[in-house]
Amino acid sequence: MTPGSNVPLSVPRVAVDVAAPSARLDVSGLLLTGDGKVRSDDDFVFYNQPQGPGVTHRSGGGSGPDTITVDTAAVPAGIEKIVVTASLDGGGPFAGTTPTATVRGADDGSVIATFTPTGLGPETALVVVEVYRRGGAWKVRAVGQGYADGLAGIATDFGVNVDEPAAPAAPAPAASVSAPPPPAAAMPSAPPPTGAPAAHLPPPPAAPPASPAPAAAPGKVNLDKGRVNLRKNETVSLVKAGRPLLTSVRMGLGWEPAFGGRDIDLDASVIAYGPQRNHIATCYFGKLAILNGAVQHSGDNLTGAGSGDDETITVHLGGLPPEVTGLVFTVNSYSGQKFNKVAKAYCRLLDAGSGEELVRFDLTGGEARTGVLMAKLIKQFSGEWEMTAMGDFVDSRTAKGMVKPGASAL
């Protein structure tokens, strides 16, 4: 599964196993009403409270995955969804850890779906998947939404009043030292409802002594502070002032010949995919409009000469059919020249109406290959889109040859 995709459940009882290589996870389940909140702390199912109405938690004991089992027939009528969350046992960010959720029939063990969130950084807790009802039927949706304040942050965001012991006051830092700001949560926390009982989480582990360490890659950001400059594998959520950007955007791609080199013919394309990474359509110089005009190409630039964008692709996000959940922007060297002969390759995302530059990714250093996956847009379960800078090189001179590498990158 890819983020935002869903799969119907063919059995009434499902088990969701969540595990990560060489890491112990704490997995929880929260039963949410239509307003996205728990009714009380009885709807928070985790290792200290393993039983809830229609939902149970089973610990893997350190040798296997934790499991949240959902008996859809026993879930109360007022519950619209069960979110399955994960955090690292002992705390810490998910950077370098790859969790995987496996959804299977609880009675026969048959695998229904799997989902592996990628590109994780400072997040210390995740909403991994959700089991939800729609039109009388039950489905499972891949989420992969991150939080920076651990399991307590998730619980609080969904209306649980977390009762943890207060941390002792830290000594005031010296005037000459500036404390780094804490990473922002990917979703804002909401205050708990008045009178909600407290869920008694164990106290967080003591922080280890501070030691010098390389700075972690920034987490997901939004457009509230203006233009975002991305580095490879960084992600920006196309949200401004709390609202998803559902208007038209334009992806501009540019390049120049390396110093002393001859003109180079590169071709920009965008490949549209469905929830199962299935190829839907490709927009390139030979097909300048796809998806009923929702994606449009500016036309072929044969040399890369001149300043500014060499080729542009306009995407009407609100006009995309619902089956499109991923877009991968690629550049190919049709003439066969390698990207180590290209300079100043970049992509930038603009508001197609105002021309305002929203996001920019400058690709530094090319490889001796003929294709590059520049960036991807992925539709989230909430309806918002996220852009991730890629800069992954492959051997392909045409957009057709980028379909399979693009699917693997989603």
Secondary structure, DSSP 8 states (H G I E B T S, - for coil): --TT-EEE-SSSEEEEEEEBTTB-EEEEEEEE-TTS--SSGGGEEBTTB-EETTEEEE--TTTS-EEEEEEGGGS-TT--EEEEEEEETT----TT---EEEEEETTT--EEEEE---S--S-SEEEEEEEEEETTEEEEEEEEEEESSHHHHHHHHTT-EE------------TT---------SS------TT--EE---------------------B-STTS-EEE-TT-EEE-EETTEE--SEEEEEEEEEE-TT-----EEEEEEEE-TTS-EEEEEBTTB-EEGGGTEEE----SS--SSS-SEEEEEEGGGS-TT--EEEEEEEETT---GGGEEEEEEEEEETTT--EEEEEEE----SSSEEEEEEEEE-TTS-EEEEEEEEEES-SSSGGGHHHHHHH-
